[in-house]
Amino acid sequence: MMTEEQLKARDAKRDIGAELLQAVQELKAGKAARTTTFEPLPDGSVRRTVTLAGGAIHKQEVMVGPQWQLMAARTQSGLSQSEFARATGVSVRTLQEWEQGRKVPSGAAQSLLKLVSRHPELLAELA
């Protein structure tokens, strides 16, 4: 842990504007510092893997609950939040509440999320 003086000394040498510009250019070029993937598992849980730009696995963990099934379903579908919400018949705000864990989907919605996380091609039929 750095002291406040060490932080100030480090920050005095930084060019935040240049760092932000470089980050934007990397994003536009499709270079991500890390990527996160979600893989639904047969028991209903989800394996989350965080991979660094060089391909090294930074973190891998098994997550349980409807929030993670939703994340797996949406990322596997490749849809944005608004597209996924429209395909599943919920509002974008409701979807955001679910993803952030502030609300839990109903039983019927959880069943739908399980199905689309295991079979993302179903979303094309729902849309």
N, C-alpha and C positions, 0 to 999 in steps of 0.2 A: 504494500500500500504506500502510495506516495504522499509526502507531506504537502501542505498547501504551497510552501515555497518551491518545492520541486515541480509541482504542477504549473505554477506561474512561470518558472524558468523554461519548462518544456513548451508551454503555450506561446511564450514570447518569440520563439523561433519558428512557429508554424505560420503558414500562409493559408488561412481557412478558405479564402476565396478560391485559390488554386486547387485545394483539396476537393472542394465542392464541384468545381468545374471538371476535374478529372473523374470524379464519381459519376457525374451526369454523362460524360462522354463514354465511360465504361458501360453504363446502363444502356445507352443508345446503341452501343456496339454489341449488346447481348451478353456482356461479361458480368456475371454476378459473383459477389464475394462468397456467397454460399447459396445452396439450394436445399429446399426441404421437400421431401417426398413422404407420402402417406400410403401405406400398404395395408388393406384390410386383411385380417387373419380369420381363419375358420371359426374361432371361438367368439367372434364379434368384437375383439379388440383391434387396435390399429398400431402398426409399427411405424414410428416416425424416425426418419433418418435425415440428419443434417450433414451435407457434404460440402467441403470447402472447395474453392475454385480449382485447386490442383488435383482434386479427385479424392483426397483423403477424407475419411469419415470422421466428422467432428463429434457427433453424438448419435446414438441410436437407442431408442427406448420404446417400450410397449405402453400404449395409452388405452384407457378403458373409459367408455361412456359415449353418449350420443353426440357430444361436441366433436369428438375425434372421428366418429363415423361420418359426420357431416363434412369435416375437413377432408377426409379421404375421398368421399364421394365427389365433392366439388373439384378438388385438384385433379382427380383422375378423369373427370369429364372435360377438363380444360376450359370450363365456362367461367365467366366473370361472376361476381356476386349477383348482379342484376339479371344476367342470363339464367343463372341457376335458380334464382328466386322465381322468375317467370315460368320456368319449366316445371317447378315443383308446386306452383300455385300459392306461394307465400310472398309477403312483402319483403323488400330488401332490408328494411329495418328489422323485421323479425329474424331474418337470416343472420344479420349482424349480431343481434342479441344472442342467438344460439351459438354462433361461432366464438363469441367472446365469453361464453359461459354464464351470462347474466340471466338467461332463461333456458328452460329445457323443453325440447319438442314434445308434443303430446305422444301418446302411444302409437297412434296411427302414423304420425309424422316420423317417429323413430323407425317403424317398420319400413316405410318408404325409403328412408335414408339407408337402412341396411341393404335393401334391394339395390339401390342405385350405386352404393359403394362397391358392391360385389359385381354389378353388371351396369357399368356407366353408359353402355349403349342404349339402355332403356330411356335415358333422358331425351334422346332424339325422338322417341315415340311419344313422350309426354309433352314435348314442346309444341 
